[in-house]
């Protein structure tokens, strides 16, 4: 079965340099590795240079191909979903100092219509362009697009949790802070099962880090009557969501597996810590089961990890 037969996957630079309505300035895009600043024929701007046009096409095609590889791997979990169009927006002019590489845009995606939107942020675009031009030898060693596709699978729970994100009420921000461990924990679970996360070695270690982080966030927030967008940005930043979260999800899955007997989580924990191989079938099964941990269940179990 060809899963791409009726599925349009479109990767595109946004705004596209050759779009007459884009009002593009050269400095917005000339930072790209491999970009040539020489003007094109007929004194057209440099982004009309044939070498640059070829670079744009290479970036778009390369992005689409990497996404397709991840889609194939995750297809056993996605095959029942309705897909019509997938858009990969490559944002070269995003100067927001974000450390993000890519994203699933749940606000712009329309699952009912089979339309989904993803983004490539400037940090990842820089690496893609440098890799294409042989200025670097490798790309980030993570399941980047698999991570974003897992967010797609978690669409409705992410949408529910997002209602707390932009609130000015501190207690709501604390709820979203906790739920970020669930959201990124599920999405980064494949990295943990693939042996790509090295810093934390056990569920207990993850619990200790979470408890310390959560109590610090709580202590800071209870001093405030309301929060600013900058305070919320700082609260929701950091990499612990991605490192601690997967171990928390695995720990909570232990409650389910204890009842079903499907997986011995202690044995799985040992395999991860020792770098032992886990079958692909089991990895996908664990991720599928992780979606049973909805936001209500996750929040109800926080008392396992810290004083609420």
TAJO-V786091 format. One record per residue. N is the residue number from 0. RES is the residue in one letter. BURIAL is # if it has 24 or more other ideal C-beta (glycine too) atoms within 12 Angstrom, else .. D_FIRST is the distance of its C-alpha to the first C-alpha in whole Angstrom. Layout:
n res burial d_first
N RES BURIAL D_FIRST
N RES BURIAL D_FIRST
//
This chain:
n res burial d_first
0 X . 0
1 X . 4
2 X . 6
3 X . 9
4 X . 9
5 X . 11
6 X # 13
7 X . 16
8 X # 17
9 X # 21
10 X # 23
11 X # 26
12 X # 30
13 X # 32
14 X . 34
15 X # 33
16 X # 36
17 X . 36
18 X . 36
19 X . 40
20 X . 40
21 X . 39
22 X . 43
23 X # 42
24 X . 44
25 X # 44
26 X . 44
27 X # 42
28 X # 39
29 X # 41
30 X . 41
31 X # 38
32 X . 38
33 X # 38
34 X # 39
35 X # 42
36 X . 44
37 X . 46
38 X . 46
39 X . 44
40 X . 46
41 X . 48
42 X . 49
43 X . 46
44 X # 45
45 X # 43
46 X # 39
47 X # 39
48 X # 40
49 X . 37
50 X . 37
51 X # 36
52 X # 34
53 X . 32
54 X # 32
55 X # 31
56 X . 28
57 X # 27
58 X # 27
59 X # 25
60 X . 22
61 X # 23
62 X # 23
63 X # 19
64 X . 18
65 X # 19
66 X # 18
67 X # 14
68 X . 15
69 X # 17
70 X # 14
71 X # 11
72 X # 14
73 X # 15
74 X # 11
75 X . 12
76 X # 15
77 X # 14
78 X . 11
79 X . 14
80 X # 15
81 X . 16
82 X # 15
83 X . 16
84 X . 18
85 X # 19
86 X # 22
87 X # 23
88 X # 27
89 X # 29
90 X # 33
91 X # 35
92 X # 38
93 X # 38
94 X . 41
95 X . 41
96 X . 42
97 X . 39
98 X . 38
99 X # 34
100 X # 31
101 X # 28
102 X # 28
103 X # 26
104 X # 28
105 X # 28
106 X . 31
107 X . 29
108 X # 25
109 X . 25
110 X # 22
111 X . 23
112 X . 22
113 X . 19
114 X # 21
115 X # 22
116 X # 24
117 X # 25
118 X # 27
119 X # 28
120 X # 32
121 X # 35
122 X # 35
123 X # 31
124 X # 31
125 X # 34
126 X # 33
127 X # 30
128 X # 32
129 X # 34
130 X # 31
131 X # 30
132 X . 34
133 X . 34
134 X . 37
135 X . 35
136 X . 34
137 X . 31
138 X # 30
139 X . 30
140 X . 29
141 X # 27
142 X # 24
143 X # 25
144 X # 22
145 X # 20
146 X # 24
147 X # 23
148 X # 20
149 X # 22
150 X # 25
151 X # 22
152 X # 21
153 X # 25
154 X # 26
155 X . 28
156 X # 30
157 X # 31
158 X # 32
159 X . 34
160 X # 36
161 X # 36
162 X . 39
163 X # 41
164 X # 40
165 X . 43
166 X # 45
167 X . 49
168 X . 50
169 X # 50
170 X . 49
171 X # 45
172 X # 45
173 X # 45
174 X # 43
175 X # 40
176 X # 41
177 X # 40
178 X # 37
179 X # 36
180 X # 36
181 X # 34
182 X # 31
183 X # 31
184 X # 32
185 X # 28
186 X # 27
187 X # 28
188 X # 28
189 X # 25
190 X # 27
191 X # 30
192 X # 27
193 X # 27
194 X . 30
195 X # 31
196 X # 33
197 X . 37
198 X . 40
199 X # 40
200 X . 40
201 X # 40
202 X # 40
203 X . 43
204 X . 44
205 X # 41
206 X # 43
207 X . 46
208 X # 45
209 X # 43
210 X # 47
211 X . 49
212 X # 46
213 X # 46
214 X . 50
215 X . 51
216 X # 49
217 X # 50
218 X . 54
219 X . 53
220 X # 52
221 X . 55
222 X . 57
223 X . 56
224 X . 56
225 X . 53
226 X # 51
227 X . 50
228 X . 47
229 X . 48
230 X # 49
231 X # 45
232 X . 44
233 X . 45
234 X # 45
235 X # 41
236 X . 41
237 X . 41
238 X # 38
239 X # 39
240 X # 37
241 X # 34
242 X # 36
243 X # 37
244 X # 35
245 X # 32
246 X # 35
247 X # 36
248 X # 33
249 X # 33
250 X # 36
251 X # 36
252 X # 33
253 X # 35
254 X . 37
255 X # 34
256 X # 33
257 X . 36
258 X . 36
259 X . 33
260 X . 33
261 X . 30
262 X # 31
263 X . 34
264 X # 34
265 X . 37
266 X . 36
267 X # 33
268 X # 35
269 X . 37
270 X # 34
271 X # 33
272 X # 37
273 X . 37
274 X . 34
275 X . 32
276 X . 28
277 X # 26
278 X . 23
279 X . 20
280 X . 19
281 X # 23
282 X # 23
283 X # 20
284 X # 22
285 X # 25
286 X # 23
287 X # 22
288 X # 26
289 X # 27
290 X # 26
291 X # 29
292 X # 32
293 X . 32
294 X # 35
295 X . 37
296 X . 37
297 X # 37
298 X # 40
299 X . 42
300 X # 41
301 X # 43
302 X . 46
303 X . 45
304 X # 45
305 X # 48
306 X . 51
307 X . 50
//
